[in-house]
Amino acid sequence: MSQQSDILNELNDRSREVFRRVVEGYLESGEPVGSRTLTRELSEKVSAATIRNVMQDLEYLGLLDSPHVSAGRVPTQQGLRMFVDGLLEVQDLDQSDQQKIDATLGYNAGDVGAMLDRVGSALSGVTRGASLVLAPKHEAPIRHIEFVSLGHDRAMVVLVMADGHVENRLFTPPPGQTPSSMREAANFLNALIEGKTLSELQTVMRGEIERRQQEIDVLSRTLIDQGLAAWADDGDSPERLIVRGRSNLLDTGQSEGDLDLIRTLFDDLERKRDIAGFLELADQGEGVRIFIGSENKLFSLSGSSLVVSPYMNADRKIVGAVGVIGPKRLNYGRIVPIVDYTAQLVGKLISDRK
């Protein structure tokens, strides 16, 4: 992001305008934009040869590409990203688009599932793209949690809510986790649940990690003050101890006990971090984002783009998202306000229901 900003800032006014015109022309037509076309559009009257030289410079910077030797230029993925982040002019929401979206929320407002189906259809129709709608997360207290290993890089968390609702969510477990470690994590969490929601359980785990870290710091400081241990200075995490004169510890049972306790605390801390990782993977949300082409693994082969915006409940928590999927040459200036408005509208309805 910073590198792209630097490139954009280094462009002079002529290069910046040529770049913007090429991208806007490509987004509108889907066709390469040539130098002769730009000579009629630029605010500064220059020759086609001058414009070709500017486009060659932009191509050298990785912002433009030439599909054929004699063709005009199209933006690269890097160029599109820089345009979206630095030059995109977001339009005002068209009144007719707003009316179509508003109309989807006027029927059976209490049925969230049906409302979201209509929102998806409206987004698809208004934007002429494929819509993406993520339903609200269920925030009821948890009665039971279970982690099920599906392979070395795939697992599922089963959440049984106090109201009888059951959710299954797939995730990639942290490296080194085994079925037995997942069962241990589930047993530990089930002992702490006590009617807590998933987000509340995460807060408890963060507190546990902080408490254990403080205990480690106190015990480690005692051993270091006694000259029995020292922190390893390797530029990495400080949670490594180099033990000096281990045989001396046998003469003082208290220090040996402290060292054993530190080992236990380190193991406990690492285990709780793994558990916290499970929870984060089971309950994660994204902010407003635009994914272009291979920036999203789902669309790396198709070269599609995704414009997505979250919506929140009355507690200002992200509970779902709405978005539009389309080709890389989406009309981002028009799509962004449509998706943003729809997300705000859905969030308001979800909040009002509560």
PyMOL commands that set and color helices and strands:
alter all, ss='L'
color gray80, all
select helices_A, chain A and resi 2-10+13-29+35-39+48-60+77-86+95-103+112-127+179-192+198-225+246-251+253-282+293-295+297-299+332-353
alter helices_A, ss='H'
color red, helices_A
select strands_A, chain A and resi 64-65+74-75+130-134+142-151+154-161+166-171+229-231+241-243+289-292+304-312+318-327
alter strands_A, ss='S'
color yellow, strands_A
deselect
rebuild
show_as cartoon
